[in-house]
Amino acid sequence: MSTPFEALNADAFTSVIASVVTDNGFLMSISLRLVCTAWRDELATHTLHSHTRTLATDADFACAVALSQKWKWRARGQVALRPHFVNVLHTLNLRRCTGLTNIDVLAASSSLRTLNLAHCRGMTNVDAVAAAPVLHMLDLSFCTGLTNVDALSATPKLHTLVLAFCKGLTNIDALVAAPALHTLNLTGCDKLTNLDALAAAPALHTLNLTNCTGLTNLDALGSAPALHTLDLWGCHNLTNVDALSAAPALHTLKLTRCNGLTTIDALAAAPVLHTLSVTSCRWLTNVDALAAAPKLHTLYLSFCAHLTNVDALAASLSLNTLDLCCCYGLTNTEALNGVPNLWR
């Protein structure tokens, strides 16, 4: 049998078709198809996406609806789903629904865990989903209309938040209050100039600041209690990262193309730093101090054109992997030949 649900963006879609097959009342296979109005007469051959899942009972049903990335929906409107459907929805992919402006109905979802709104340029407000009690992952990348995401600090289970290339954001201090926030991606948010507040985020483990060129100082992150992985690729206006040596949990630090850096000696004091990349940091001339880094296992120095001598690294007691590719200033690395277990 087929059971119609209300359409999403009614002016753009004809219907959501649910095909239900039962087996003695115990097993149910449900296939959801979202169909564009343009193809309403050819449902079978032009279904944009289908997702099938077998489950024990209707109450256990956790479905996924995805809109094809091949289409750019220009219709303006909102998500309109019946209450029962909202409360069994587990994963919703609305990527590139550029006409979408309102997702308030999702605030009522008691089951939504993953929501993808990437490239939804019409979205200017996502406050509604802050009330979603089990929302775990939210992708808002390239939502260029967003200027404020403060409400998300109240999302109790939010683990992963992607705000890449949300170029309208200038302040995200409120996110420090997000109790479960583990992974935050701010790639390309070049209008952010201060992230000091994030130092107090209790669960923040992974922070991606790739190409956040507005940042000039990250000293406060030296006190971030749980920060494990920090990616600063292309943050060329940073001139000093000494304070990061105090970060108690910092394991992986990527400083690739941070061309404002001239020294990283202080990082030798980082207590658990395991992996450090300073690839293409063109103005670094000396890394001798890193020989004293107690836990440094992997060091990437490729394309550091002004390095002329790395002999001091032979004294490192922990270094296992050393990348010196295209360090054209180095003429002799024989001192490293006797270092046990060193791969380069």
C-alpha positions as CSV (number, residue, x, y, z in Angstrom):
1,M,0.0,0.0,0.0
2,S,1.0,3.6,-0.4
3,T,0.5,6.3,2.3
4,P,1.0,9.9,1.3
5,F,2.7,12.3,3.7
6,E,2.4,16.0,3.4
7,A,4.8,17.5,0.9
8,L,8.0,19.3,1.8
9,N,7.9,22.7,0.2
10,A,4.5,22.0,-1.2
11,D,5.0,24.2,-4.3
12,A,8.1,22.3,-5.3
13,F,7.2,18.7,-4.6
14,T,4.2,16.6,-5.3
15,S,4.4,14.2,-2.4
16,V,6.5,11.9,-0.2
17,I,5.5,8.3,-1.0
18,A,5.9,5.6,1.6
19,S,5.7,2.1,0.3
20,V,4.9,-0.3,3.2
21,V,5.3,-4.1,3.0
22,T,4.3,-6.2,6.0
23,D,5.2,-9.7,6.8
24,N,2.7,-11.3,9.3
25,G,2.5,-8.0,11.1
26,F,6.0,-8.4,12.6
27,L,8.5,-7.0,10.0
28,M,8.0,-3.9,8.0
29,S,10.1,-2.5,5.1
30,I,9.5,1.1,4.4
31,S,10.9,3.0,1.4
32,L,10.5,6.7,1.3
33,R,10.7,8.6,-2.0
34,L,10.7,12.4,-2.4
35,V,9.5,13.4,-5.8
36,C,9.9,16.7,-7.6
37,T,6.8,18.2,-9.1
38,A,8.5,18.3,-12.5
39,W,8.5,14.5,-12.6
40,R,5.1,13.8,-11.0
41,D,4.0,11.7,-13.9
42,E,7.1,9.5,-13.9
43,L,7.6,8.5,-10.3
44,A,9.2,5.2,-11.0
45,T,12.0,6.4,-13.2
46,H,12.7,9.8,-11.7
47,T,12.7,9.1,-7.9
48,L,15.4,11.3,-6.5
49,H,16.3,9.2,-3.5
50,S,15.1,6.1,-1.8
51,H,16.1,4.7,1.5
52,T,14.9,1.3,2.8
53,R,15.2,0.0,6.2
54,T,13.8,-3.2,7.8
55,L,12.6,-3.0,11.4
56,A,10.9,-4.9,14.1
57,T,8.1,-2.6,14.9
58,D,6.7,0.7,13.7
59,A,7.7,2.3,16.9
60,D,11.4,1.5,16.2
61,F,11.2,3.1,12.8
62,A,14.1,5.5,12.2
63,C,14.0,6.7,8.6
64,A,16.3,8.8,6.5
65,V,15.1,11.3,3.8
66,A,17.6,12.8,1.4
67,L,17.3,15.3,-1.3
68,S,19.5,14.7,-4.3
69,Q,22.5,17.0,-4.6
70,K,21.9,17.1,-8.4
71,W,19.0,19.5,-8.0
72,K,18.9,23.0,-6.7
73,W,15.5,23.6,-5.3
74,R,14.5,27.3,-5.8
75,A,11.1,27.2,-4.3
76,R,10.7,29.1,-1.1
77,G,8.9,27.6,1.8
78,Q,9.3,25.4,4.9
79,V,9.5,21.8,5.9
80,A,5.9,20.5,6.5
81,L,5.7,17.0,7.9
82,R,3.0,15.3,9.9
83,P,3.7,15.1,13.7
84,H,4.0,11.3,13.6
85,F,6.6,11.4,10.9
86,V,8.6,14.1,12.7
87,N,8.8,12.0,15.8
88,V,10.3,9.0,14.1
89,L,12.8,10.9,11.9
90,H,16.4,10.0,12.6
91,T,18.4,11.5,9.7
92,L,17.4,14.4,7.4
93,N,19.5,15.6,4.5
94,L,18.3,18.9,3.0
95,R,21.7,19.8,1.4
96,R,21.4,22.4,-1.3
97,C,17.8,23.2,-0.7
98,T,18.5,26.8,-1.4
99,G,14.9,28.0,-1.2
100,L,14.4,26.6,2.3
101,T,13.8,29.3,4.8
102,N,12.0,27.7,7.8
103,I,12.6,24.5,9.7
104,D,10.6,25.2,12.8
105,V,8.7,22.0,12.5
106,L,11.8,20.1,13.4
107,A,11.9,21.5,16.9
108,A,9.2,19.0,17.7
109,S,11.3,16.0,16.7
110,S,12.1,13.7,19.6
111,S,14.3,11.4,17.4
112,L,16.3,13.6,15.0
113,R,20.0,12.9,15.4
114,T,21.6,14.1,12.1
115,L,20.6,17.1,10.1
116,N,22.4,18.3,7.0
117,L,21.5,21.9,5.9
118,A,24.7,22.5,3.9
119,H,24.4,25.1,1.2
120,C,20.9,26.1,2.3
121,R,21.6,29.7,1.5
122,G,18.1,30.9,2.3
123,M,18.4,29.9,6.0
124,T,19.0,32.9,8.3
125,N,17.8,31.3,11.5
126,V,18.3,27.8,12.9
127,D,17.1,28.5,16.5
128,A,14.3,26.0,16.2
129,V,16.6,22.9,16.1
130,A,18.2,24.0,19.4
131,A,15.2,22.4,21.1
132,A,15.8,19.0,19.4
133,P,16.6,16.8,22.4
134,V,18.8,14.2,20.8
135,L,20.4,16.1,17.9
136,H,24.0,14.8,17.6
137,M,25.3,16.2,14.3
138,L,24.4,19.5,12.5
139,D,26.0,20.6,9.2
140,L,25.4,24.2,8.3
141,S,28.4,24.6,6.0
142,F,28.0,27.3,3.3
143,C,24.8,28.7,5.0
144,T,26.0,32.2,4.2
145,G,22.8,33.8,5.4
146,L,23.5,32.8,9.0
147,T,24.8,35.6,11.3
148,N,24.0,34.1,14.7
149,V,24.0,30.5,16.1
150,D,23.9,31.4,19.8
151,A,20.7,29.3,20.3
152,L,22.6,26.1,19.5
153,S,24.4,26.5,22.9
154,A,21.2,25.0,24.4
155,T,21.2,21.9,22.3
156,P,21.8,19.2,25.0
157,K,23.3,16.4,22.9
158,L,25.0,18.4,20.0
159,H,28.3,16.6,19.4
160,T,29.4,17.8,16.0
161,L,28.7,21.2,14.5
162,V,29.9,22.2,11.0
163,L,29.9,25.9,10.3
164,A,32.4,25.9,7.5
165,F,32.3,28.9,5.2
166,C,29.5,30.5,7.2
167,K,31.0,33.9,6.3
168,G,28.3,35.9,8.0
169,L,29.4,34.7,11.5
170,T,31.4,37.2,13.5
171,N,30.9,35.9,17.0
172,I,30.3,32.3,18.3
173,D,31.1,32.9,22.0
174,A,27.8,31.5,23.2
175,L,28.7,28.0,21.9
176,V,31.0,27.6,25.0
177,A,27.8,26.7,26.9
178,A,27.0,23.7,24.6
179,P,27.4,20.9,27.1
180,A,28.3,18.1,24.7
181,L,30.0,19.9,21.9
182,H,33.0,17.7,20.8
183,T,33.8,18.7,17.2
184,L,33.5,22.2,15.8
185,N,34.4,23.0,12.2
186,L,34.9,26.7,11.4
187,T,36.8,26.4,8.2
188,G,36.8,29.6,6.1
189,C,34.9,31.7,8.7
190,D,37.3,34.6,8.0
191,K,35.2,37.2,9.9
192,L,35.9,35.6,13.2
193,T,38.6,37.5,15.1
194,N,38.3,36.2,18.7
195,L,37.7,32.7,20.0
196,D,38.8,33.2,23.5
197,A,35.5,32.0,24.9
198,L,36.0,28.5,23.5
199,A,38.8,27.9,25.9
200,A,36.1,27.2,28.6
201,A,34.2,24.7,26.4
202,P,34.1,21.6,28.7
203,A,34.0,18.9,26.0
204,L,35.6,20.5,23.0
205,H,38.0,17.9,21.5
206,T,38.5,18.8,17.8
207,L,38.6,22.4,16.5
208,N,39.1,23.1,12.8
209,L,40.1,26.7,12.0
210,T,41.4,26.2,8.5
211,N,41.7,29.5,6.7
212,C,40.3,31.6,9.5
213,T,42.4,34.4,8.4
214,G,40.9,37.0,10.8
215,L,42.5,35.3,13.8
216,T,45.6,36.9,15.2
217,N,45.8,35.5,18.7
218,L,44.7,32.1,20.1
219,D,46.5,32.3,23.5
220,A,43.3,31.5,25.4
221,L,43.1,28.1,23.9
222,G,46.2,27.1,25.9
223,S,43.8,26.6,28.8
224,A,41.2,24.5,26.9
225,P,40.8,21.5,29.1
226,A,39.8,18.8,26.5
227,L,41.3,20.2,23.2
228,H,43.0,17.3,21.5
229,T,43.2,18.3,17.8
230,L,43.6,21.8,16.5
231,D,43.9,22.6,12.8
232,L,45.2,26.1,11.9
233,W,45.9,25.5,8.2
234,G,46.3,28.8,6.4
235,C,45.9,31.1,9.4
236,H,48.6,33.3,8.1
237,N,47.9,36.2,10.4
238,L,49.0,34.2,13.5
239,T,52.5,35.2,14.6
240,N,52.7,33.4,17.9
241,V,51.4,30.1,19.2
242,D,53.5,29.8,22.3
243,A,50.5,29.7,24.6
244,L,49.3,26.4,23.0
245,S,52.2,24.7,24.8
246,A,50.1,24.8,27.9
247,A,47.1,23.0,26.5
248,P,46.9,20.0,28.7
249,A,45.4,17.6,26.2
250,L,46.7,18.9,22.9
251,H,47.7,15.8,20.8
252,T,47.6,17.0,17.2
253,L,48.5,20.5,16.0
254,K,48.4,21.5,12.3
255,L,50.1,24.8,11.5
256,T,50.4,24.2,7.8
257,R,50.9,27.4,5.8
258,C,50.9,29.6,8.9
259,N,53.4,31.9,7.2
260,G,53.3,34.5,10.0
261,L,55.2,32.1,12.3
262,T,59.0,32.5,12.7
263,T,59.5,30.3,15.7
264,I,57.7,27.4,17.4
265,D,60.3,26.8,20.1
266,A,57.7,27.1,23.0
267,L,55.8,24.0,21.7
268,A,58.7,21.9,23.0
269,A,56.9,22.2,26.4
270,A,53.6,20.8,25.2
271,P,53.1,17.9,27.6
272,V,51.3,15.4,25.3
273,L,51.9,16.8,21.8
274,H,52.2,13.8,19.5
275,T,51.8,15.1,16.0
276,L,52.9,18.5,14.7
277,S,52.7,19.8,11.2
278,V,54.4,23.0,10.1
279,T,54.4,22.2,6.5
280,S,55.0,25.2,4.2
281,C,55.8,27.5,7.1
282,R,58.2,29.3,4.9
283,W,59.8,31.6,7.5
284,L,60.8,29.0,10.1
285,T,64.6,28.8,10.3
286,N,65.1,26.6,13.4
287,V,63.3,23.8,15.1
288,D,66.1,22.6,17.4
289,A,64.0,23.1,20.5
290,L,61.5,20.4,19.5
291,A,64.1,17.8,20.3
292,A,63.0,18.3,23.9
293,A,59.3,17.8,23.3
294,P,58.5,14.8,25.6
295,K,55.9,13.0,23.5
296,L,56.5,14.3,20.0
297,H,56.1,11.3,17.7
298,T,55.4,12.7,14.2
299,L,56.8,16.0,12.8
300,Y,56.0,17.3,9.3
301,L,58.5,19.9,8.1
302,S,58.0,19.6,4.3
303,F,58.4,22.7,2.2
304,C,60.0,24.7,5.1
305,A,62.4,26.3,2.6
306,H,64.5,28.3,5.1
307,L,65.5,25.4,7.4
308,T,69.2,24.7,7.0
309,N,70.0,22.3,9.8
310,V,67.9,19.8,11.8
311,D,70.7,17.9,13.5
312,A,69.4,18.7,17.0
313,L,66.4,16.5,16.3
314,A,68.7,13.5,16.6
315,A,68.5,14.0,20.4
316,S,64.8,13.4,20.5
317,L,63.7,10.5,22.6
318,S,60.3,10.1,21.1
319,L,60.5,11.1,17.5
320,N,59.4,8.3,15.2
321,T,58.4,10.0,11.9
322,L,60.0,13.0,10.3
323,D,59.0,14.5,7.0
324,L,61.6,16.7,5.3
325,C,60.3,16.6,1.8
326,C,61.3,19.6,-0.3
327,C,63.3,21.3,2.5
328,Y,65.7,22.6,-0.1
329,G,67.8,24.5,2.4
330,L,68.9,21.2,4.0
331,T,72.2,19.9,2.6
332,N,73.1,17.3,5.2
333,T,71.0,15.2,7.4
334,E,73.6,12.5,8.3
335,A,73.2,13.3,12.0
336,L,69.7,11.6,11.9
337,N,71.0,8.4,10.5
338,G,71.8,6.8,13.8
339,V,68.4,7.7,15.4
340,P,66.7,4.4,16.3
341,N,63.2,3.8,14.9
342,L,63.2,7.1,13.0
343,W,61.3,7.0,9.7
344,R,61.9,9.8,7.3
